[in-house]
Amino acid sequence: MKALITGITGFAGSHLAEHLLEQGFEVFGTARTRSRMDNVEGFKDRIILFDCDITDPSAVRAVFKKITLNYVFHLAALSFVPSSWNMPSATFITNVVGQLNLLEAIREAKVNPHILIAGSSEEYGKVRTADLPITEAAPLKPLSPYGVSKVAQDPMGFQYHQSYGMNIIRTRAFNHTGPRRGEVFVTSDFARQIALIEAKLKPPVIEVGNLKSERDFTDVRDTVRAYRLILEKGKAGEVYNVASGKSWKIEEVLNVLLAKSSVKISVKPDPTRLRPSDVLALAGDAGKLAAQTGWKPTIEFGTTLSDLLEYWRERVERERKAGTLKV
């Protein structure tokens, strides 16, 4: 089986590539020329990479002229919510126009692989606590430019399925984390600060934004397993939540990580880390996914956070020795 992952060098993309290789897939991926290769370094010789920016339609078409695929996992995106406030135009071009380029390239190639569009729980946005956990039938009320861009991707996928008979399945993944998570995301931001403090490279104070919001966290290794099962057993045209069903206050996440630290650390609020508007609480109902694929999370969140912290300890030490660490 041949599978293409757009954004393969990213956080989820690299974990998905590893998972598919373990399952015996032949794995291809797209990456931009300036993409960092750290996440795929350990298995780069086992995948085939295409230099492709999804905002360039000719580059995307060129990929589908070279290979015929069974599966396409569309993960490439600008996915950091706070940055979308500063770069709304770039967010829309990458996420919405990029997906349009991908679907048009597949359609023009006259092939019909199984396609997964990686959406986000940020599409739900403004949700009442009484409505948690959220099912796929919940209204979409995004509260960030990123969330709006993912909402645009969602019905586009449905429209291409209806209009052209393409085998497209959409997902709405709730927060997922684990080793390799980018340092700008909240769990990694905390873990990296702790690693720097333990290494005596930063004062024993961790800077934080809004600690009261609640998020549904799944280990990325469980999330990418869900992606594979969705394309193997899910129904084209449908949408599936990928979630644990449990929400954690960001403050609780911080406290779990602090308890795993080898030093005493104090907490300092940083107003610059606050967003213009924020989703207060998110928890997803993945019952539809479980019923159709048998998927359920298998990795405890405490284990996820331990693995994440250990990843940052090792990375901080490696970058310190190489002289590339930025504190």
C-alpha positions in Angstrom: 0.0 0.0 0.0 1.3 3.5 -0.9 0.5 6.5 1.2 1.3 10.2 0.9 1.5 12.5 3.9 1.4 16.2 3.2 3.4 17.9 5.9 5.3 14.7 6.7 8.1 16.6 8.5 5.7 18.1 11.0 4.7 16.8 14.4 1.7 14.6 13.5 3.0 13.9 10.0 6.3 12.4 11.3 4.5 10.2 13.8 2.0 9.1 11.2 4.9 8.2 8.8 6.5 6.0 11.5 3.2 4.3 12.2 2.5 3.6 8.6 6.0 2.2 8.1 5.4 -0.1 11.1 2.2 -1.3 9.3 4.1 -2.1 6.1 3.1 0.9 4.0 5.3 2.5 1.4 5.4 6.1 2.6 5.8 9.2 0.6 5.7 12.8 1.9 5.7 16.4 0.8 7.9 19.0 2.5 8.9 22.6 1.7 12.5 23.3 0.9 13.0 25.2 4.2 11.3 22.5 6.3 13.3 21.2 9.3 14.1 17.5 9.0 14.6 16.8 12.7 11.4 14.9 13.1 12.0 12.4 10.3 15.8 12.1 10.8 15.5 8.6 12.4 13.7 7.1 9.4 14.4 9.5 6.5 16.0 6.7 4.5 12.8 4.7 4.6 10.5 7.4 3.1 10.4 9.2 -0.3 10.2 13.0 0.0 8.9 15.4 -2.6 9.9 19.1 -2.5 6.4 20.6 -2.6 4.8 23.7 -1.2 1.0 23.0 -1.3 0.4 26.7 -2.1 2.1 26.1 -5.4 -0.4 24.3 -7.7 2.1 23.2 -10.2 4.3 21.6 -7.5 1.3 19.7 -6.2 0.3 18.5 -9.7 3.9 17.3 -10.3 3.7 14.9 -7.3 0.6 13.2 -8.6 2.2 12.8 -12.1 5.0 10.8 -10.5 3.1 8.3 -8.2 -0.2 6.5 -7.9 -1.4 6.3 -4.3 -3.8 4.3 -2.3 -4.0 6.8 0.6 -3.5 10.5 1.0 -3.3 12.0 4.5 -3.6 15.8 4.2 -1.9 17.2 7.3 0.1 20.2 5.9 -1.2 23.4 7.5 -0.3 26.5 9.5 -1.6 25.1 12.7 -0.5 27.4 15.6 -3.7 29.2 16.7 -2.0 32.4 18.1 0.0 33.0 15.0 -3.2 33.0 12.9 -4.1 36.3 14.5 -0.9 37.8 13.2 -1.0 36.0 9.8 -4.6 35.5 8.9 -3.9 35.8 5.1 -1.0 33.3 5.2 -3.2 30.9 7.3 -6.0 31.0 4.8 -3.8 30.6 1.8 -1.9 27.7 3.2 -4.8 25.9 4.8 -7.7 26.6 2.3 -6.0 27.3 -1.0 -3.4 24.6 -0.3 -6.1 22.0 0.1 -7.9 23.2 -3.0 -4.6 22.7 -4.9 -4.3 19.2 -3.5 -7.9 18.1 -4.4 -7.6 19.6 -7.9 -4.3 17.9 -8.5 -5.8 14.5 -7.5 -8.9 15.1 -9.6 -6.9 16.2 -12.7 -4.7 13.1 -12.3 -7.9 11.0 -12.7 -7.1 8.9 -9.6 -9.3 8.2 -6.6 -7.3 7.4 -3.5 -8.7 7.4 0.0 -8.2 10.9 1.3 -8.1 12.1 4.9 -8.5 15.8 5.6 -7.1 16.6 9.1 -9.5 19.1 10.7 -9.5 20.5 14.2 -11.6 20.8 17.3 -11.0 24.6 16.9 -13.8 24.4 14.3 -16.3 24.0 17.1 -15.1 27.2 18.9 -17.7 28.8 21.1 -19.2 25.8 22.9 -21.4 25.8 26.0 -20.1 23.7 28.9 -23.5 22.0 29.0 -23.0 20.7 25.4 -19.7 18.8 26.3 -18.6 16.3 25.1 -19.1 17.6 21.6 -20.4 15.3 18.8 -19.8 15.8 15.1 -23.4 17.3 14.9 -22.4 20.3 17.0 -22.5 23.7 15.2 -19.2 25.2 14.1 -18.5 28.5 15.7 -14.8 29.1 15.4 -13.1 31.8 17.5 -9.8 32.2 15.6 -8.6 32.8 12.1 -7.1 29.3 12.2 -10.4 27.8 13.3 -12.2 29.6 10.4 -9.7 28.2 7.9 -10.2 24.7 9.2 -14.0 25.2 8.9 -13.4 26.2 5.2 -11.4 23.0 4.6 -14.2 20.8 6.1 -17.1 21.5 3.8 -14.7 21.8 0.8 -13.9 18.1 1.4 -17.6 17.2 1.6 -18.3 19.2 -1.6 -15.5 17.4 -3.5 -16.8 14.0 -2.3 -20.4 14.9 -3.4 -19.5 16.7 -6.7 -16.8 14.4 -7.9 -17.2 11.1 -6.0 -13.8 11.4 -4.3 -13.1 9.1 -1.4 -12.7 11.9 1.2 -13.1 11.6 4.9 -12.8 14.6 7.2 -11.6 14.5 10.8 -11.8 16.9 13.7 -8.9 16.1 16.0 -8.9 17.5 19.5 -5.6 18.5 21.1 -2.9 15.9 20.6 0.6 16.1 22.1 3.7 14.0 22.8 7.4 13.9 21.7 8.3 16.3 18.9 5.5 18.7 19.6 6.6 22.2 18.5 7.8 24.5 21.3 5.1 27.1 20.7 2.3 24.8 21.7 1.3 24.9 25.4 2.4 21.4 26.6 5.7 21.7 24.8 6.2 25.3 25.9 5.9 24.1 29.6 8.1 21.1 29.1 10.8 23.0 27.3 10.9 25.7 30.0 11.2 23.0 32.7 14.0 21.3 30.7 15.8 24.7 30.5 15.4 25.3 34.2 16.7 21.9 35.1 19.7 22.5 32.9 20.3 25.8 34.8 19.9 27.7 31.5 16.9 29.7 32.8 15.8 31.0 36.2 13.4 28.7 38.1 10.3 30.6 36.9 7.9 29.3 34.3 5.9 31.9 32.3 2.3 31.1 31.4 -0.8 32.4 29.6 -4.4 31.4 30.3 -4.4 28.4 32.7 -8.2 28.2 33.1 -9.1 27.0 29.6 -9.8 23.3 29.2 -8.7 21.0 26.4 -9.2 17.3 25.5 -5.7 15.8 25.0 -4.9 12.6 23.2 -1.4 11.2 22.6 -0.3 11.9 19.1 0.6 8.2 18.6 -3.0 7.3 19.3 -4.2 10.1 17.0 -2.2 8.9 14.0 -3.4 5.4 14.6 -6.9 6.8 14.4 -6.1 8.4 11.1 -5.1 5.1 9.5 -8.1 3.3 10.9 -10.4 6.0 9.5 -9.2 5.5 6.0 -9.2 1.8 6.3 -12.7 1.4 7.9 -14.4 4.8 7.8 -17.1 5.9 5.4 -16.3 8.4 2.6 -18.2 11.7 3.0 -18.3 11.4 6.8 -16.6 13.4 9.5 -15.1 11.9 12.7 -14.0 13.4 16.0 -10.6 12.1 17.3 -10.7 12.7 21.0 -10.2 11.1 24.5 -13.5 12.4 25.8 -11.8 14.0 28.9 -10.9 17.6 29.3 -7.9 18.9 31.3 -7.5 22.4 32.6 -4.2 23.8 31.3 -3.3 24.5 35.0 -3.7 20.8 35.7 -1.4 19.9 32.8 1.2 22.4 34.1 1.0 20.9 37.6 1.5 17.3 36.3 4.6 18.5 34.4 5.9 20.5 37.4 5.5 17.4 39.6 7.8 15.5 37.2 10.5 18.1 37.5 13.7 17.6 39.5 13.7 21.2 40.8 11.3 23.6 42.4 9.7 26.0 40.0 7.4 29.0 40.5 4.8 30.2 38.0 4.5 33.7 36.6 1.6 35.0 34.4 2.6 36.6 31.1 -0.1 38.8 29.5 1.6 38.6 26.1 0.7 34.9 26.0 -3.1 35.6 26.1 -5.2 35.5 22.9 -7.8 38.1 21.7 -10.5 35.4 22.2 -10.1 31.9 23.4 -12.2 28.7 23.5 -12.9 28.1 27.2 -13.5 24.4 27.2 -13.4 21.5 24.7 -14.0 17.8 25.1 -14.9 15.5 22.2 -17.2 12.5 21.8 -15.3 10.0 19.6 -18.1 7.4 19.9 -18.7 7.4 16.1 -15.1 6.7 15.5 -15.0 3.9 18.0 -18.2 2.3 16.6 -16.9 2.3 13.0 -13.2 1.5 13.5 -12.8 0.1 17.0 -10.4 2.8 17.9 -9.8 4.0 21.5 -6.9 5.8 23.2 -4.4 3.4 24.7 -1.7 5.8 26.1 -2.3 7.4 29.5 -2.0 11.2 29.5 0.6 11.0 32.3 2.8 8.8 30.1 2.4 11.2 27.3 3.6 14.1 29.4 6.5 12.1 30.8 7.6 11.2 27.2 7.2 14.8 26.2 9.3 16.1 29.1 12.0 13.5 28.4 12.0 14.5 24.7 12.7 18.2 25.7 15.4 17.2 28.2 17.2 15.3 25.5 16.7 18.0 22.9 17.9 20.8 25.2 21.0 18.9 26.0 21.7 18.0 22.4 21.2 21.6 21.2 23.3 22.9 24.1 26.2 20.6 23.1 25.8 21.6 19.4 25.8 25.3 20.2 22.3 25.7 18.6 20.2 26.2 21.7 18.2 29.4 21.9 17.0 30.3 25.4 
